[in-house]
């Protein structure tokens, strides 16, 4: 080995050693802050889900139209995240995330006070734009600042915040709506979002490995093109589409099923059902850590199999079987998302921001397209039709996951191989 090669290897090793590792104060601060970011993002995004039957009643819209309050947000979010990675490349990770959380909280507060259905939908579309500054940038921040050995755990903890936020937003909005109306429920989520955003601002350590890149559309297009030369990334993007598409569709129409005969549950009780989301705080961390030890390709397929088994249980008209079924679907979803998102970060190389953007584009397009389409199946065939639609999505995800077990060892096309990545198994 010549002297220049030895110096490059030493620089790579030193750089890796300086990254944040599990068990350090910096790791705890980073994960507390990103847990908070995930909490705020997903409570603001999904607080409308238990309110959809209330929207149908208040505005005289059907289930598919009511679902637009979420599908429009996630659709705009998906497209905006394609560009938000480039914005954070130019302006920094933390400033973009802080501004995103603060403005998004204000928009939710405004949504709770507007009188008309179309005005509410317009604000929900704007929310998709402002929220786009968190998910892709948080994934990129973790990929840059956290050591590879701790990345799976760090991503799992971040996604745990997503789970708690998604649960809390749904639970708070749903329960308060039953007693005080949906506007109070949504407004409470907006206030909570503001408080969490301020805590995130204070807690997140500044970037140490971020290198600013001027916002160049030609350079951005080149980095996006580079990620598609990787054999695994396009399939991982497809998995994101199928994971969230199936999961959101389950929860979009679950409320309609449980409010109707033979269950006839109240809005408050249906809101409490969303407490099942808490299982995601364990699932994402545990499955991410398990995949780090056994290999992502060996674990991912089991998450789709678990989701399919849970879906079958929801077809029975018994709460004692439906609730464990929803638990299984939720456990599998958060585990699968943790595995796939960390895998994307691992394969993204120097185009981590663009790989994360494209993954989250597919991920949220799954929510938008499948979440809205599920309403057509519900209108035509009730829950059985929705379950059949979801089952097709889950089965496709399972088949892709089994195909990924034959994925060749990582060859990073976005950046030349380094002594750390050469021959690595993602």
C-alpha distance (Angstrom), angle and dihedral (degrees) to the residues before:
residue distance angle dihedral
X1 . . .
X2 3.84 . .
X3 3.80 123.2 .
X4 3.81 96.4 -102.3
X5 3.81 91.9 51.4
X6 3.80 90.6 49.9
X7 3.80 90.5 50.7
X8 3.81 91.4 50.5
X9 3.80 91.3 49.8
X10 3.80 91.1 48.3
X11 3.81 90.6 49.9
X12 3.81 91.6 51.0
X13 3.81 91.6 48.1
X14 3.82 92.7 48.1
X15 3.80 91.5 47.4
X16 3.81 90.9 51.1
X17 3.80 92.1 47.8
X18 3.81 90.9 54.2
X19 3.78 93.2 56.7
X20 3.78 120.6 103.2
X21 3.80 114.4 -84.8
X22 3.77 134.0 -164.4
X23 3.80 113.2 -89.6
X24 3.80 97.6 31.0
X25 3.83 126.8 112.6
X26 3.81 89.3 -117.5
X27 3.81 90.4 55.7
X28 3.80 90.9 51.6
X29 3.83 92.9 48.6
X30 3.80 92.3 46.0
X31 3.76 94.0 50.0
X32 3.81 93.7 43.5
X33 3.79 89.7 54.3
X34 3.79 95.7 44.0
X35 3.79 91.1 44.0
X36 3.81 85.6 56.3
X37 3.82 91.5 47.4
X38 3.79 91.3 51.7
X39 3.80 90.0 45.8
X40 3.80 93.7 53.0
X41 3.81 95.8 41.4
X42 3.76 96.0 52.2
X43 3.79 97.4 39.5
X44 3.81 89.1 54.2
X45 3.79 92.6 44.5
X46 3.80 100.6 45.2
X47 3.80 103.4 32.5
X48 3.82 88.5 100.6
X49 3.80 94.7 59.8
X50 3.84 97.9 84.3
X51 3.82 88.8 39.4
X52 3.81 95.0 61.6
X53 3.83 94.5 95.8
X54 3.84 87.6 49.0
X55 3.82 90.0 52.0
X56 3.82 89.0 51.0
X57 3.79 89.7 53.5
X58 3.82 97.4 41.8
X59 3.81 98.1 44.1
X60 3.82 102.1 25.9
X61 3.82 94.8 -119.5
X62 3.80 127.4 141.0
X63 3.80 126.9 -116.9
X64 3.82 95.1 -91.8
X65 3.83 92.4 50.2
X66 3.80 92.0 45.6
X67 3.81 89.2 53.3
X68 3.82 88.2 63.0
X69 3.81 87.3 78.5
X70 3.80 85.6 74.1
X71 3.80 103.5 22.9
X72 3.82 94.2 56.3
X73 3.80 90.4 50.1
X74 3.79 94.1 50.3
X75 3.81 92.0 43.3
X76 3.82 92.8 55.5
X77 3.79 89.2 41.0
X78 3.80 91.1 55.2
X79 3.81 94.5 54.1
X80 3.82 95.0 40.1
X81 3.80 92.1 54.6
X82 3.80 90.2 61.0
X83 3.81 87.2 70.4
X84 3.79 102.1 28.7
X85 3.80 92.1 76.0
X86 3.80 88.7 59.1
X87 3.81 91.1 47.5
X88 3.82 89.9 53.4
X89 3.82 89.7 47.1
X90 3.80 87.4 60.9
X91 3.81 102.2 35.6
X92 3.80 105.4 28.4
X93 3.79 135.6 -97.1
X94 3.80 102.6 -99.9
X95 3.85 99.3 45.9
X96 3.80 91.8 51.6
X97 3.82 92.6 49.4
X98 3.82 94.6 46.9
X99 3.82 93.8 50.2
X100 3.79 90.9 45.6
X101 3.81 93.8 54.0
X102 3.81 94.8 46.4
X103 3.82 96.9 48.0
X104 3.81 92.7 43.2
X105 3.80 91.6 54.7
X106 3.81 90.4 52.7
X107 3.82 91.1 50.7
X108 3.81 91.6 53.6
X109 3.80 89.7 51.3
X110 3.81 89.2 52.1
X111 3.82 90.8 47.5
X112 3.79 89.4 58.3
X113 3.82 91.5 58.8
X114 3.83 106.7 40.2
X115 3.83 114.2 107.4
X116 3.82 103.9 -145.9
X117 3.79 134.6 65.4
X118 3.80 94.6 -130.3
X119 3.81 92.0 49.5
X120 3.79 89.6 52.4
X121 3.82 90.5 50.7
X122 3.82 90.6 49.2
X123 3.81 91.4 53.9
X124 3.80 90.6 46.3
X125 3.81 88.9 54.3
X126 3.82 90.3 51.7
X127 3.79 88.0 49.6
X128 3.79 89.4 59.6
X129 3.81 88.9 56.6
X130 3.80 95.8 48.7
X131 3.81 96.2 42.0
X132 3.81 90.2 55.1
X133 3.80 88.7 81.7
X134 3.80 93.4 72.7
X135 3.83 116.9 46.4
X136 3.80 100.4 47.8
X137 3.80 93.8 37.7
X138 3.81 93.0 47.9
X139 3.81 90.7 53.0
X140 3.81 90.1 48.2
X141 3.82 92.3 47.8
X142 3.81 90.4 53.1
X143 3.80 91.7 47.2
X144 3.82 90.9 52.0
X145 3.77 101.6 39.8
X146 3.83 106.6 32.1
X147 3.81 123.9 75.3
X148 3.82 114.9 -110.1
X149 3.82 91.1 -116.8
X150 3.83 90.7 57.0
X151 3.82 98.1 36.4
X152 3.81 96.1 92.7
X153 3.80 91.9 51.7
X154 3.81 92.2 43.4
X155 3.81 92.1 50.4
X156 3.79 90.0 46.9
X157 3.81 91.7 52.8
X158 3.80 91.1 48.6
X159 3.80 90.5 50.9
X160 3.81 88.0 48.4
X161 3.80 86.1 62.9
X162 3.80 87.7 51.8
X163 3.80 88.8 53.8
X164 3.81 95.1 48.3
X165 3.80 91.1 44.9
X166 3.78 93.2 48.4
X167 3.78 90.3 48.7
X168 3.81 94.9 44.2
X169 3.79 95.1 47.6
X170 3.79 91.5 50.2
X171 3.80 94.1 41.9
X172 3.82 96.8 46.7
X173 3.79 94.0 44.0
X174 3.79 94.3 43.4
X175 3.80 97.8 47.3
X176 3.81 96.2 41.8
X177 3.81 90.1 46.9
X178 3.80 90.4 59.6
X179 3.81 92.2 55.0
X180 3.82 105.4 28.5
X181 3.81 107.0 14.1
X182 3.78 133.5 -91.8
X183 3.82 94.2 -80.6
X184 3.80 91.9 62.3
X185 3.80 90.4 47.2
X186 3.81 93.1 51.9
X187 3.82 93.2 42.8
X188 3.80 91.7 53.5
X189 3.80 89.7 55.0
X190 3.82 90.3 51.5
X191 3.82 92.5 52.6
X192 3.81 90.9 48.4
X193 3.80 89.4 50.3
X194 3.80 91.5 56.2
X195 3.82 92.3 51.8
X196 3.80 92.8 48.2
X197 3.82 91.8 47.9
X198 3.79 90.6 56.5
X199 3.79 91.3 50.2
X200 3.81 90.7 50.1
X201 3.81 90.3 52.1
X202 3.80 91.4 56.4
X203 3.80 99.1 40.2
X204 3.83 107.2 45.0
X205 3.83 113.3 94.4
X206 3.80 114.3 -128.4
X207 3.81 117.5 -101.7
X208 3.82 115.1 -88.8
X209 3.81 99.4 179.1
X210 3.79 99.9 38.6
X211 3.81 115.0 120.3
X212 3.79 114.0 -168.2
X213 3.80 116.6 -125.4
X214 3.81 120.9 -166.1
X215 3.80 112.8 -111.7
X216 3.80 101.3 -102.9
X217 3.79 118.2 167.0
X218 3.81 91.4 -155.8
X219 3.79 92.2 50.3
X220 3.80 90.9 44.9
X221 3.81 90.9 52.1
X222 3.81 89.7 49.7
X223 3.80 92.3 52.6
X224 3.81 90.8 48.9
X225 3.81 90.7 50.0
X226 3.80 90.2 50.2
X227 3.80 94.9 59.1
X228 3.81 91.2 59.1
X229 3.80 90.7 60.9
X230 3.79 87.5 70.3
X231 3.82 110.5 92.5
X232 3.79 95.0 -144.0
X233 3.81 105.3 42.7
X234 3.84 99.0 71.7
X235 3.81 90.3 53.5
X236 3.80 90.5 48.2
X237 3.81 89.0 52.3
X238 3.81 88.7 52.9
X239 3.80 89.6 51.2
X240 3.80 90.0 54.7
X241 3.83 90.4 52.8
X242 3.79 92.1 50.7
X243 3.81 96.3 42.3
X244 3.78 98.2 54.3
X245 3.80 93.9 32.6
X246 3.79 91.1 58.7
X247 3.80 95.4 39.9
X248 3.80 98.2 48.2
X249 3.80 91.9 46.2
X250 3.80 89.9 55.8
X251 3.80 92.7 53.3
X252 3.83 95.5 38.7
X253 3.80 92.9 63.7
X254 3.79 100.6 25.7
X255 3.82 90.1 87.9
X256 3.80 92.4 54.5
X257 3.82 90.0 50.7
X258 3.79 95.1 49.3
X259 3.82 95.4 43.7
X260 3.81 90.7 53.6
X261 3.84 129.3 70.2
X262 2.98 135.5 -43.9
X263 3.84 89.0 32.2
X264 3.84 103.0 33.4
X265 3.80 92.3 -177.1
X266 3.81 121.2 175.8
X267 3.81 123.2 -110.4
X268 3.81 89.7 -108.6
X269 3.80 93.2 53.6
X270 3.79 91.4 46.8
X271 3.81 87.5 51.3
X272 3.79 89.3 54.2
X273 3.81 89.7 53.9
X274 3.79 87.1 66.9
X275 3.81 86.1 66.8
X276 3.81 83.8 84.8
X277 3.80 83.8 82.0
X278 3.80 87.3 80.6
X279 3.79 88.2 77.0
X280 3.79 85.8 71.0
X281 3.80 91.3 66.6
X282 3.79 88.5 64.8
X283 3.79 98.7 32.1
X284 3.81 97.7 53.9
X285 3.81 93.9 48.2
X286 3.80 96.9 40.9
X287 3.80 95.8 44.2
X288 3.80 91.8 44.2
X289 3.79 90.8 51.9
X290 3.83 91.6 44.7
X291 3.80 90.9 51.0
X292 3.81 89.1 50.1
X293 3.82 89.7 56.9
X294 3.81 101.5 37.5
X295 3.79 100.7 27.4
X296 3.80 129.7 -94.5
X297 3.78 94.0 -108.9
X298 3.81 91.0 57.2
X299 3.81 95.4 50.7
X300 3.81 107.3 34.1
X301 3.81 97.4 76.3
X302 3.82 91.5 56.1
X303 3.82 90.6 62.8
X304 3.82 92.1 59.5
X305 3.80 91.7 45.0
X306 3.81 89.4 53.5
X307 3.81 91.9 49.2
X308 3.81 90.9 51.8
X309 3.80 91.9 50.6
X310 3.80 90.6 50.3
X311 3.80 92.2 48.7
X312 3.81 90.9 55.9
X313 3.81 90.0 55.9
X314 3.82 91.4 56.5
X315 3.81 90.4 64.2
X316 3.80 91.4 71.6
X317 3.81 118.1 88.6
X318 3.80 93.1 -127.1
X319 3.79 125.7 101.4
X320 3.81 88.4 -151.9
X321 3.81 88.4 65.8
X322 3.80 100.2 30.8
X323 3.82 94.0 57.4
X324 3.85 95.2 52.1
X325 3.80 86.6 45.9
X326 3.81 91.2 55.5
X327 3.82 88.9 46.8
X328 3.82 90.0 54.6
X329 3.81 92.7 47.2
X330 3.82 91.0 48.8
X331 3.81 94.1 45.9
X332 3.79 92.0 49.5
X333 3.79 94.3 45.5
X334 3.79 97.1 52.1
X335 3.79 91.7 42.9
X336 3.80 91.4 50.5
X337 3.80 93.8 46.5
X338 3.81 91.3 50.0
X339 3.81 91.5 51.8
X340 3.80 97.1 44.1
X341 3.82 96.3 44.1
X342 3.82 93.1 50.6
X343 3.82 89.3 46.1
X344 3.81 90.3 54.1
X345 3.81 90.1 51.0
X346 3.79 90.0 49.5
X347 3.81 94.0 52.0
X348 3.82 97.1 39.4
X349 3.82 97.4 81.2
X350 3.80 112.6 179.3
X351 3.80 88.9 -13.5
X352 3.82 92.1 63.8
X353 3.80 92.7 129.0
X354 3.80 92.3 52.5
X355 3.82 93.7 43.0
X356 3.80 89.5 50.5
X357 3.82 90.7 46.0
X358 3.79 92.6 52.0
X359 3.80 92.6 45.9
X360 3.78 91.6 50.9
X361 3.81 91.1 44.3
X362 3.79 88.9 58.2
X363 3.80 91.0 40.2
X364 3.80 95.5 55.1
X365 3.78 94.1 37.8
X366 3.80 85.0 59.9
X367 3.79 88.4 56.1
X368 3.80 93.2 46.5
X369 3.81 99.2 43.8
X370 3.79 100.3 36.0
X371 3.81 94.3 36.5
X372 3.80 92.1 56.2
X373 3.81 94.9 38.4
X374 3.79 91.1 54.1
X375 3.81 88.4 67.2
X376 3.81 90.4 64.1
X377 3.81 90.6 53.8
X378 3.81 90.6 46.4
X379 3.79 91.8 51.3
X380 3.81 92.3 49.0
X381 3.81 103.0 37.8
X382 3.81 109.2 5.8
X383 3.79 121.0 -132.8
X384 3.83 92.6 -24.6
X385 3.79 89.9 61.4
X386 3.81 92.4 47.4
X387 3.81 90.8 48.9
X388 3.81 92.0 51.0
X389 3.81 90.2 51.6
X390 3.80 92.2 48.1
X391 3.79 91.1 46.4
X392 3.81 91.0 58.6
X393 3.81 90.1 53.2
X394 3.80 92.8 48.8
X395 3.79 93.2 46.8
X396 3.81 91.0 51.5
X397 3.81 89.3 51.0
X398 3.80 91.1 50.5
X399 3.80 92.4 51.6
X400 3.82 91.8 49.7
X401 3.81 91.0 47.7
X402 3.80 90.4 52.9
X403 3.80 88.9 49.6
X404 3.81 90.5 52.0
X405 3.81 89.5 61.5
X406 3.84 85.3 75.5
X407 3.81 93.8 49.7
X408 3.83 110.9 131.3
X409 3.83 120.2 -115.8
X410 3.78 115.5 -74.0
X411 3.80 115.8 -74.3
X412 3.78 107.5 177.7
X413 3.78 107.2 -142.5
X414 3.79 94.8 178.4
X415 3.78 93.7 64.8
X416 3.82 135.2 14.3
X417 3.82 115.5 -89.7
X418 3.79 116.0 -90.0
X419 3.80 129.3 -158.9
X420 3.85 87.3 -99.5
X421 3.81 98.4 49.5
X422 3.78 101.3 35.2
X423 3.76 108.7 114.5
X424 3.82 92.8 -5.6
X425 3.80 118.1 156.0
X426 3.81 111.0 -136.4
